[in-house]
């Protein structure tokens, strides 16, 4: 019966896609989620509690939309939070399929098996289209596969863990906001392998190998390529009472626009921990070559400590002096409008100070205050190019941040969280660093109203930001009000809804690119 239902749903899905594509219409219908059979063993005491509220909104939800095009009233997306399998059976298969606006379709599969002390998880995702972002993310295909293994001969024996990841993405960018802006396509591929051995009486270690490749192509056939091979290893073999000592190495060779770049770190590490105080420290050296064919050397010092003053009062601190490589792939992910003229170099930080105090008066309430002070003798920031794209510029600047966070969970059915941040990022001449809001605030309330209905409401505010280091242009602040919910009709069907930017604010994350206005998203989940 389940096979028949899945086949019928996929057939209807294919018929609808084909009909709409022949007419040249955008594909727009409700999300269908199909989950394969799985066996759950839930404690009787847990069944009495309603489901957990959904997690907070993510920045991904503020995706761009061309203000000159018609804004769709409804959009389909896969569910943004997964079912929690508390105690999986020996063999579990889960299948999720979804489709929606503008060719958006995806397939996610998870297979898990357990034999004695050996487990294997394999997850694959195929995504065609991606979230609706016509300003920048015009077309996307995404394949991601994860594998994890764990072996343990006996409960008291050393444990061997390993995992691997393959991630391939293709994106075509069309910058509608500025007609003169170039059309571009980007391809990324990443492969990562890691292994960790707990050791016991033998040598413990953690080792990793990574391969990353990013290619950005302009429509005039000019290209930018970045390829990196990276190896990481660490071991903490010396144990004396509460003290652990060891070493770590991080070696990478990168090719950016035909230039060989290198970044290496060698450091000694150690830690101490007891019931009230814990400290970790790393001392070493870093060596890096930038795209300007210059070599930088910098000592590495990183000390982190946690002090449990009282059972309800914690104090955390960190002092760091380090050098960090700037990767084109990471900057491209943060700002999809970056051009390939961005020079990739190193971020130099003489010192970064981080102090946080956490107060936990009860198991339902937690409040923390964080203070950060960072000095950069060389750090990147985005600067508009005038053609709708941005390039990275490097300059010395200082950043000071005060952040207050709180979370209140009176029972298993309600939660309230709030965050307030004040940020001051300035260059040496006293001017503001672009695209860093001076004030942000966010508050969200979620409630499991019944065993069938979960809902949450969120309000966020972002202050104005400077749009350029060379001009005085500023982007206006904005207020966002959003709500989401899921209602379970029965054990098979659930209806989901998302209402975003109910205040109708004009949101401009990057100069020249106006975000969508009010927005509604609906979905239907089918579970077998």
ROZA-173654 format. One record per residue (C-alpha): residue in one letter; residue number from 0; x, y, z. Coordinates in Angstrom, 2 decimals, always signed. Each point is the difference from the previous one (the first is absolute). Layout:
BEGIN
 resn resi      px      py      pz
    A  NUM       X       Y       Z
...
// end
This chain:
BEGIN
 resn resi      px      py      pz
    X    0   +0.00   +0.00   +0.00
    X    1   +2.85   +2.38   +0.87
    X    2   +1.74   -0.71   -3.33
    X    3   -3.23   +0.73   -1.85
    X    4   -0.43   +3.34   +1.80
    X    5   +3.57   +1.07   -0.69
    X    6   -0.25   -1.01   -3.68
    X    7   -3.28   +1.88   -0.42
    X    8   +1.41   +3.16   +1.65
    X    9   +3.13   -0.01   -2.19
    X   10   -2.09   -0.58   -3.13
    X   11   -2.23   +2.97   +0.79
    X   12   +3.10   +2.07   +0.76
    X   13   +1.58   -0.85   -3.39
    X   14   -3.22   +0.68   -1.93
    X   15   -0.41   +3.44   +1.60
    X   16   +3.65   +0.95   -0.65
    X   17   -0.20   -1.06   -3.65
    X   18   -3.27   +1.86   -0.64
    X   19   +1.21   +3.23   +1.57
    X   20   +3.37   -0.10   -1.74
    X   21   -1.66   -0.47   -3.41
    X   22   -2.10   +3.12   +0.62
    X   23   +3.09   +1.89   +1.17
    X   24   -1.61   +0.70   +3.39
    X   25   +1.87   +0.09   +3.33
    X   26   -0.49   -3.14   +2.05
    X   27   -1.92   +0.85   +3.15
    X   28   -1.80   -2.50   +2.21
    X   29   -0.02   -1.26   +3.56
    X   30   +2.98   -1.89   +1.42
    X   31   -0.42   -3.77   +0.18
    X   32   +2.17   -1.82   +2.52
    X   33   +0.14   -3.81   -0.07
    X   34   +1.84   -1.87   +2.73
    X   35   +0.77   -3.70   -0.29
    X   36   -0.81   -2.58   +2.64
    X   37   +1.87   +0.26   +3.25
    X   38   -0.30   -1.63   +3.41
    X   39   +0.11   +2.13   +3.15
    X   40   +0.33   -1.22   +3.57
    X   41   -1.20   +2.88   +2.17
    X   42   -0.16   -0.06   +3.80
    X   43   -3.56   +0.15   +1.33
    X   44   +0.83   +3.13   +2.00
    X   45   +1.12   +1.81   -3.16
    X   46   -3.20   -0.69   -1.91
    X   47   -1.94   +2.07   +2.54
    X   48   +1.87   +3.16   -1.04
    X   49   -0.90   +1.95   -3.16
    X   50   +2.62   +0.48   -2.77
    X   51   +2.81   +2.50   +0.42
    X   52   -0.53   +3.49   -1.49
    X   53   +1.78   +0.64   -3.34
    X   54   +3.48   +1.59   +0.05
    X   55   +0.55   +3.75   -0.58
    X   56   -0.05   +1.56   -3.45
    X   57   +3.21   +0.08   -2.00
    X   58   +1.57   +2.72   -2.12
    X   59   -0.72   -2.13   -3.06
    X   60   -3.67   +0.93   +0.27
    X   61   +0.80   +3.60   -0.94
    X   62   +0.62   -0.88   -3.64
    X   63   +0.04   +2.56   -2.77
    X   64   -2.78   +0.68   -2.49
    X   65   -0.08   +2.34   -2.97
    X   66   -2.36   +2.91   +0.83
    X   67   -0.80   +0.42   -3.71
    X   68   -1.36   -3.54   -0.28
    X   69   -3.28   -1.30   +1.36
    X   70   +0.37   -1.07   +3.63
    X   71   -1.64   -3.41   +0.51
    X   72   -2.54   -0.21   +2.79
    X   73   +0.78   -3.64   +0.74
    X   74   +3.32   -1.79   -0.09
    X   75   +0.87   -3.61   +0.72
    X   76   +3.05   -1.17   +1.94
    X   77   +1.02   -3.16   +1.80
    X   78   -0.51   -0.07   +3.75
    X   79   +2.77   +1.85   +1.83
    X   80   +0.16   -2.35   +2.96
    X   81   +0.27   -3.78   -0.05
    X   82   -1.74   -2.68   +2.04
    X   83   +2.08   -1.08   +2.95
    X   84   +0.66   -3.75   +0.16
    X   85   +0.82   -0.47   +3.67
    X   86   +0.81   -3.70   -0.15
    X   87   +0.32   -1.39   -3.53
    X   88   -0.63   -3.62   -0.77
    X   89   +2.67   -2.36   -1.33
    X   90   -0.98   +0.96   -3.53
    X   91   -1.63   +3.28   -1.05
    X   92   -0.81   +1.45   -3.42
    X   93   -1.36   +3.53   -0.38
    X   94   -0.94   +1.65   -3.29
    X   95   -1.05   +3.63   -0.42
    X   96   -1.08   +1.58   -3.31
    X   97   -1.05   +3.62   -0.60
    X   98   -0.75   +2.33   -2.89
    X   99   -1.18   +3.57   -0.45
    X  100   +0.47   +3.37   -1.60
    X  101   +2.12   +0.55   -3.15
    X  102   +1.19   -3.58   -0.44
    X  103   +0.87   -0.49   +3.66
    X  104   +0.22   -3.73   +0.70
    X  105   +2.03   -2.20   +2.28
    X  106   +0.47   -3.52   +1.29
    X  107   +1.53   -0.96   +3.36
    X  108   +0.71   -3.56   +1.12
    X  109   +1.45   -1.41   +3.22
    X  110   +0.95   -3.63   +0.52
    X  111   +1.21   -1.20   +3.40
    X  112   +1.01   -3.45   +1.12
    X  113   +1.55   -1.38   +3.18
    X  114   +1.88   -3.29   +0.38
    X  115   +1.47   -0.72   +3.45
    X  116   +2.23   +3.02   +0.75
    X  117   +0.17   +1.23   -3.61
    X  118   -2.27   +2.71   -1.41
    X  119   -0.26   +1.53   -3.46
    X  120   -1.96   +3.13   -0.96
    X  121   -0.26   +1.09   -3.63
    X  122   -1.91   +3.13   -1.00
    X  123   -0.38   +1.42   -3.49
    X  124   -1.81   +3.11   -1.25
    X  125   -0.73   +1.06   -3.57
    X  126   -1.34   +3.54   -0.32
    X  127   -0.93   +1.62   -3.31
    X  128   -0.93   +3.68   +0.04
    X  129   +0.54   +0.97   +3.62
    X  130   -1.86   +2.69   +1.99
    X  131   -1.62   +2.68   -2.15
    X  132   +2.69   +2.69   -0.34
    X  133   -0.33   +1.48   -3.50
    X  134   +2.24   +2.96   +0.79
    X  135   +3.08   -2.15   +0.53
    X  136   -0.72   -3.74   +0.14
    X  137   -1.61   -0.43   -3.39
    X  138   +0.56   -3.75   -0.34
    X  139   +1.62   -2.60   +2.24
    X  140   +0.66   -3.73   +0.16
    X  141   +1.33   -1.46   +3.23
    X  142   +1.13   -3.50   +0.91
    X  143   +1.20   -0.81   +3.50
    X  144   +0.94   -3.40   +1.43
    X  145   +1.12   -0.69   +3.57
    X  146   +1.30   -3.24   +1.46
    X  147   +0.93   -0.80   +3.62
    X  148   +1.45   -3.12   +1.57
    X  149   +0.78   -0.96   +3.59
    X  150   +1.62   -3.17   +1.32
    X  151   +0.56   -1.18   +3.54
    X  152   +1.06   -3.54   +0.86
    X  153   -1.34   +0.19   +3.57
    X  154   -1.69   +2.65   +2.20
    X  155   +3.30   +0.74   +1.78
    X  156   +2.17   -0.23   -3.14
    X  157   +1.35   +2.98   -2.02
    X  158   -2.45   +1.38   -2.53
    X  159   +0.77   +0.67   -3.66
    X  160   -2.17   +2.53   -1.83
    X  161   +0.15   +1.21   -3.58
    X  162   -2.12   +2.08   -2.35
    X  163   +0.05   +1.19   -3.57
    X  164   -1.80   +2.69   -1.99
    X  165   -0.42   +0.73   -3.71
    X  166   -1.68   +3.26   -0.96
    X  167   -0.54   +1.24   -3.59
    X  168   -1.85   +3.21   -0.92
    X  169   -0.63   +1.85   -3.26
    X  170   -1.52   +3.48   -0.04
    X  171   -0.78   +2.51   -2.73
    X  172   -0.21   +3.63   +1.09
    X  173   -2.03   +2.64   -1.80
    X  174   +0.11   +3.39   +1.71
    X  175   -3.38   +1.51   -0.90
    X  176   +0.39   +3.05   +2.24
    X  177   +2.61   +1.58   -2.29
    X  178   -0.53   -0.80   -3.73
    X  179   +3.67   +0.69   -0.79
    X  180   +1.19   -2.56   +2.56
    X  181   +1.61   -3.11   -1.51
    X  182   -1.65   -3.41   +0.03
    X  183   +2.13   -2.61   +1.72
    X  184   +0.05   -3.67   +0.93
    X  185   +1.76   -1.63   +2.94
    X  186   +0.89   -3.63   +0.66
    X  187   +1.32   -1.39   +3.28
    X  188   +1.10   -3.47   +1.00
    X  189   +1.16   -1.07   +3.45
    X  190   +1.29   -3.32   +1.34
    X  191   +0.85   -0.54   +3.68
    X  192   +1.16   -3.10   +1.88
    X  193   +0.58   -0.15   +3.76
    X  194   +1.01   -2.67   +2.47
    X  195   +0.25   +0.10   +3.78
    X  196   +1.40   -2.61   +2.37
    X  197   -0.66   +0.31   +3.73
    X  198   +3.12   -2.03   +0.77
    X  199   -0.39   -1.26   +3.53
    X  200   +3.54   -1.07   +0.92
    X  201   +1.23   +0.46   -3.58
    X  202   +0.59   +3.17   -2.01
    X  203   -3.24   +2.02   -0.49
    X  204   -0.26   +2.19   -3.10
    X  205   -2.26   +1.96   -2.31
    X  206   +0.81   +0.29   -3.71
    X  207   -1.81   +1.62   -2.93
    X  208   +0.48   +0.52   -3.73
    X  209   -1.96   +2.54   -2.06
    X  210   -0.24   +0.94   -3.67
    X  211   -1.86   +3.16   -1.08
    X  212   -0.42   +1.45   -3.48
    X  213   -1.94   +3.12   -0.99
    X  214   -0.36   +1.35   -3.55
    X  215   -1.71   +3.29   -0.89
    X  216   -0.59   +0.73   -3.68
    X  217   -1.01   +3.32   -1.52
    X  218   -2.11   -0.03   -3.16
    X  219   +2.95   +1.58   -1.84
    X  220   +1.85   -3.31   +0.63
    X  221   +2.36   +1.39   +2.65
    X  222   +0.28   -2.39   +2.95
    X  223   +1.20   -0.13   +3.57
    X  224   +1.16   -3.30   +1.50
    X  225   +0.89   -0.90   +3.57
    X  226   +1.16   -3.49   +0.94
    X  227   +1.22   -1.03   +3.44
    X  228   +1.51   -3.16   +1.45
    X  229   +0.01   -0.01   +3.80
    X  230   +1.19   -2.46   +2.61
    X  231   -0.55   +0.28   +3.76
    X  232   +1.28   -2.18   +2.81
    X  233   +0.06   +0.22   +3.79
    X  234   +0.90   -2.27   +2.89
    X  235   -0.09   +0.38   +3.79
    X  236   +2.03   -3.00   +1.23
    X  237   +1.34   +1.29   +3.35
    X  238   -2.31   -0.29   +3.03
    X  239   +1.19   +1.07   +3.47
    X  240   -2.85   +0.22   +2.51
    X  241   -2.29   +2.74   -1.38
    X  242   +2.53   +1.24   -2.56
    X  243   +0.02   -1.13   -3.64
    X  244   +2.77   +1.00   -2.46
    X  245   +0.43   -0.47   -3.74
    X  246   +0.50   +1.70   -3.36
    X  247   -1.91   +0.93   -3.16
    X  248   +0.87   +0.76   -3.62
    X  249   -2.07   +1.64   -2.74
    X  250   +1.52   +0.05   -3.50
    X  251   -1.68   +1.28   -3.16
    X  252   +1.04   +0.77   -3.57
    X  253   -2.36   +2.18   -2.02
    X  254   -0.06   +1.15   -3.60
    X  255   -1.89   +3.25   -0.62
    X  256   -0.05   +1.49   -3.52
    X  257   +3.13   -1.92   -0.89
    X  258   +1.92   +1.15   +3.08
    X  259   +1.23   -2.57   +2.51
    X  260   -1.00   +0.98   +3.54
    X  261   +1.09   -1.77   +3.17
    X  262   -1.21   +0.07   +3.59
    X  263   +1.53   -2.11   +2.77
    X  264   -0.44   -0.18   +3.76
    X  265   +2.13   -1.95   +2.48
    X  266   -0.84   +0.22   +3.69
    X  267   +0.37   -1.67   +3.37
    X  268   -3.25   -0.44   +1.91
    X  269   -1.00   -0.78   +3.53
    X  270   -2.98   -0.02   +2.31
    X  271   -0.88   -0.17   +3.67
    X  272   -3.41   -0.76   +1.46
    X  273   -1.55   -0.67   +3.38
    X  274   -3.51   +0.35   +1.40
    X  275   +0.14   +3.82   +0.14
    X  276   +2.61   +1.21   -2.48
    X  277   +1.15   -0.96   -3.50
    X  278   +2.57   +1.59   -2.30
    X  279   +1.27   -0.80   -3.50
    X  280   +3.05   +1.60   -1.62
    X  281   +1.80   -0.13   -3.33
    X  282   +3.39   +1.55   -0.70
    X  283   +1.66   -0.19   -3.38
    X  284   +0.79   +1.72   -3.29
    X  285   -1.87   +0.71   -3.23
    X  286   +1.39   +0.54   -3.47
    X  287   -2.04   +1.24   -2.96
    X  288   +0.54   +1.22   -3.55
    X  289   -2.51   +2.50   -1.40
    X  290   -1.17   +0.69   -3.53
    X  291   +2.36   +2.98   -0.03
    X  292   +2.98   -2.42   +0.05
    X  293   +0.98   +1.09   +3.50
    X  294   +0.73   -2.31   +2.91
    X  295   -1.46   +0.67   +3.44
    X  296   +1.22   -1.55   +3.25
    X  297   -1.92   +0.35   +3.26
    X  298   +0.19   -1.64   +3.43
    X  299   -3.12   -1.87   +1.06
    X  300   -1.32   +0.37   +3.55
    X  301   -3.45   -1.25   +0.93
    X  302   -1.14   -0.40   +3.61
    X  303   -3.56   -0.93   +1.00
    X  304   -1.28   -0.43   +3.54
    X  305   -3.28   -0.83   +1.77
    X  306   -0.50   +0.61   +3.69
    X  307   -3.02   -1.37   +1.85
    X  308   -0.17   +2.55   +2.81
    X  309   -3.29   -1.33   +1.38
    X  310   -2.44   -2.64   -1.18
    X  311   -2.06   +2.76   -1.68
    X  312   +2.84   +2.32   -1.06
    X  313   +2.51   -0.68   -2.81
    X  314   +2.78   +2.16   -1.39
    X  315   +1.62   -0.66   -3.39
    X  316   +2.96   +1.81   -1.53
    X  317   +2.24   -0.20   -3.04
    X  318   +3.11   +1.89   -1.11
    X  319   +1.34   -0.61   -3.49
    X  320   +2.66   +1.36   -2.32
    X  321   -0.03   -1.65   -3.39
    X  322   -0.02   +0.14   -3.78
    X  323   -2.92   -1.37   -2.06
    X  324   -0.09   -0.75   -3.75
    X  325   -2.76   +1.66   -2.04
    X  326   -1.67   -2.51   -2.33
    X  327   -1.80   +1.07   -3.16
    X  328   -2.60   -2.76   +0.43
    X  329   -0.95   +1.25   +3.47
    X  330   -0.24   +3.65   -1.04
    X  331   -2.06   -0.96   -3.05
    X  332   -2.45   -1.84   +2.29
    X  333   -0.34   +3.05   +2.27
    X  334   -0.48   +2.46   -2.88
    X  335   -1.29   -1.61   -3.23
    X  336   +0.66   +3.27   -1.87
    X  337   +3.81   -0.18   +0.36
    X  338   +1.95   +0.38   -3.23
    X  339   +3.13   -1.95   -0.80
    X  340   +2.11   +3.16   +0.35
    X  341   +0.07   -0.61   +3.74
    X  342   +3.58   -0.52   +1.19
    X  343   +0.24   -2.96   +2.40
    X  344   +2.50   +0.46   +2.78
    X  345   +0.37   -0.37   +3.76
    X  346   -1.82   +1.47   +2.98
    X  347   +2.48   +1.09   +2.68
    X  348   -1.20   +0.48   +3.56
    X  349   +2.49   +1.16   +2.68
    X  350   -2.58   -0.77   +2.67
    X  351   -3.59   -1.13   +0.51
    X  352   -1.54   +0.09   +3.46
    X  353   -3.23   -1.80   +0.84
    X  354   -1.63   -0.05   +3.46
    X  355   -3.41   -1.44   +0.88
    X  356   -1.94   -0.36   +3.22
    X  357   -2.90   -2.45   +0.24
    X  358   -2.65   -0.01   +2.72
    X  359   -2.28   -3.03   +0.42
    X  360   -2.32   +0.74   +2.94
    X  361   -2.21   -2.99   -0.89
    X  362   -0.24   -2.79   -2.54
    X  363   -2.60   +2.07   -1.88
    X  364   +1.94   +3.28   -0.26
    X  365   +3.45   +0.81   -1.40
    X  366   +1.47   +3.48   -0.56
    X  367   +3.45   +0.87   -1.38
    X  368   +1.97   +3.14   -0.83
    X  369   +2.89   -0.06   -2.46
    X  370   +2.72   +2.58   -0.63
    X  371   +2.32   -0.21   -3.02
    X  372   +2.90   +2.25   -0.95
    X  373   +1.92   -0.75   -3.21
    X  374   +2.83   +1.84   -1.71
    X  375   +0.84   -0.75   -3.65
    X  376   +3.17   +1.30   -1.59
    X  377   -1.31   -1.38   -3.32
    X  378   -3.55   -1.19   -0.59
    X  379   -2.41   -0.20   -2.99
    X  380   -3.23   +1.91   -0.53
    X  381   -2.34   +0.20   -3.08
    X  382   +0.09   +3.15   -2.14
    X  383   -2.47   +0.73   -2.89
    X  384   +1.57   -0.05   -3.46
    X  385   -2.63   +2.18   -1.71
    X  386   -1.18   -2.75   -2.37
    X  387   -2.21   -1.84   +2.50
    X  388   +2.83   -2.13   +1.38
    X  389   +2.29   +0.29   +3.03
    X  390   +3.71   -0.55   +0.54
    X  391   +1.99   -0.68   +3.16
    X  392   +2.15   +2.79   +1.37
    X  393   +2.49   -0.32   +2.86
    X  394   +0.61   +2.51   +2.78
    X  395   +0.80   +0.17   +3.73
    X  396   -3.02   +0.44   +2.26
    X  397   -1.28   -0.67   +3.51
    X  398   -3.25   -1.66   +1.03
    X  399   -1.76   +0.20   +3.38
    X  400   -3.12   -2.05   +0.73
    X  401   -2.37   -0.29   +2.95
    X  402   -2.62   -2.75   -0.22
    X  403   -2.74   -0.96   +2.45
    X  404   -1.81   -3.33   -0.38
    X  405   -2.80   -1.58   +1.94
    X  406   -2.14   -3.12   -0.20
    X  407   -3.01   -0.90   +2.13
    X  408   -1.65   -3.42   -0.21
    X  409   -2.68   -0.20   +2.70
    X  410   -1.13   -3.47   -1.10
    X  411   +0.25   -2.45   -2.88
    X  412   -2.68   +1.92   -1.93
    X  413   +1.37   +3.57   -0.07
    X  414   +3.26   +1.79   -0.65
    X  415   +1.07   +3.65   -0.21
    X  416   +3.40   +1.16   -1.24
    X  417   +1.45   +3.47   -0.58
    X  418   +3.29   +1.44   -1.29
    X  419   +1.21   +3.62   -0.02
    X  420   +3.32   +1.02   -1.58
    X  421   +1.85   +3.31   -0.16
    X  422   +2.93   +0.06   -2.44
    X  423   +2.61   +2.68   -0.67
    X  424   +2.32   -0.79   -2.93
    X  425   +2.20   +2.94   -1.04
    X  426   +3.04   +0.65   -2.16
    X  427   +3.03   +1.82   +1.34
    X  428   -1.44   +3.34   -1.17
    X  429   -3.16   -0.56   +2.06
    X  430   -2.36   -0.78   -2.92
    X  431   -2.32   -3.02   +0.13
    X  432   +0.79   -3.32   -1.69
    X  433   -2.63   -0.72   -2.73
    X  434   -2.83   -2.50   +0.42
    X  435   +0.28   -0.41   +3.75
    X  436   -3.19   +1.13   +1.78
    X  437   +0.60   +2.00   +3.15
    X  438   -3.02   -1.49   +1.80
    X  439   -2.04   -3.19   -0.42
    X  440   -2.75   -1.52   +2.13
    X  441   -1.93   -3.24   -0.34
    X  442   -2.72   -1.61   +2.10
    X  443   -1.98   -3.18   -0.64
    X  444   -2.80   -1.78   +1.84
    X  445   -0.98   -3.58   -0.80
    X  446   -2.72   -2.20   +1.42
    X  447   -1.31   -3.51   -0.42
    X  448   -3.65   +1.10   +0.24
    X  449   -1.30   -3.56   -0.15
    X  450   +1.49   -3.37   -0.80
    X  451   -0.92   +0.74   -3.63
    X  452   +0.82   +3.71   -0.36
    X  453   +3.44   +1.69   +0.32
    X  454   +0.45   +3.72   -0.66
    X  455   +2.57   +2.75   +0.48
    X  456   +0.19   +3.79   -0.50
    X  457   +3.22   +1.93   -0.59
    X  458   +0.85   +3.72   -0.08
    X  459   +3.38   +1.29   -1.13
    X  460   +1.56   +3.43   -0.56
    X  461   +3.18   +0.95   -1.87
    X  462   +1.29   +3.58   +0.13
    X  463   +1.35   +1.99   -2.94
    X  464   +3.40   -0.91   -1.44
    X  465   +2.64   +1.81   -2.00
    X  466   +0.00   -1.20   -3.61
    X  467   +3.52   +1.05   -1.04
    X  468   +3.31   +0.89   +1.60
    X  469   +0.61   +2.64   -2.67
    X  470   -3.40   +1.73   +0.15
    X  471   -2.49   +0.96   +2.71
    X  472   -2.89   -2.05   -1.43
    X  473   -2.04   -1.89   +2.60
    X  474   -2.53   -2.80   -0.24
    X  475   -3.14   +0.58   +2.06
    X  476   -0.86   -2.19   +2.97
    X  477   -2.93   -2.38   -0.07
    X  478   -2.43   -1.89   +2.25
    X  479   -1.04   -3.57   -0.70
    X  480   -3.05   -1.73   +1.49
    X  481   -0.50   -3.67   -0.86
    X  482   -2.05   -3.00   +1.10
    X  483   +0.05   -3.70   -0.74
    X  484   -1.93   -3.08   +1.02
    X  485   -0.76   -3.66   -0.62
    X  486   -3.32   -1.73   +0.58
    X  487   -0.10   -3.79   -0.01
    X  488   -3.33   -1.13   -1.47
    X  489   +0.67   -3.64   +0.86
    X  490   +2.88   -2.47   +0.18
    X  491   +0.58   +0.39   -3.76
    X  492   -0.79   +3.62   -1.01
    X  493   +1.35   +3.31   +1.32
    X  494   -0.53   +3.53   -1.29
    X  495   +2.80   +2.59   +0.32
    X  496   -0.15   +3.77   -0.46
    X  497   +2.46   +2.90   +0.09
    X  498   -0.88   +3.71   -0.02
    X  499   +3.03   +2.24   -0.36
    X  500   +0.62   +3.76   +0.08
    X  501   -3.55   +0.74   +1.07
    X  502   +0.98   +3.64   +0.59
    X  503   +0.73   +0.37   -3.71
    X  504   +3.48   +1.44   +0.67
    X  505   +2.34   +0.91   -2.84
    X  506   +3.07   -2.16   +0.56
    X  507   +3.27   +0.81   -1.75
    X  508   +2.79   -2.28   +1.19
    X  509   +2.34   +1.11   -2.81
    X  510   -0.09   +3.31   -1.82
    X  511   -2.19   -0.20   -3.10
    X  512   -1.72   -3.27   +0.92
    X  513   -3.43   +0.45   +1.57
    X  514   -1.41   -3.01   +1.84
    X  515   -3.55   -1.28   -0.20
    X  516   -2.94   +1.54   +1.83
    X  517   -2.66   -1.97   +1.92
    X  518   +0.13   -3.71   -0.71
    X  519   -2.03   -3.17   +0.57
    X  520   +1.24   -3.57   -0.30
    X  521   -2.15   -3.13   +0.42
    X  522   +0.76   -3.71   -0.06
    X  523   -1.42   -3.46   +0.50
    X  524   +1.89   -2.88   +1.62
    X  525   -0.97   -3.61   -0.68
    X  526   +1.57   -2.65   +2.26
    X  527   -0.38   -3.75   -0.47
// end
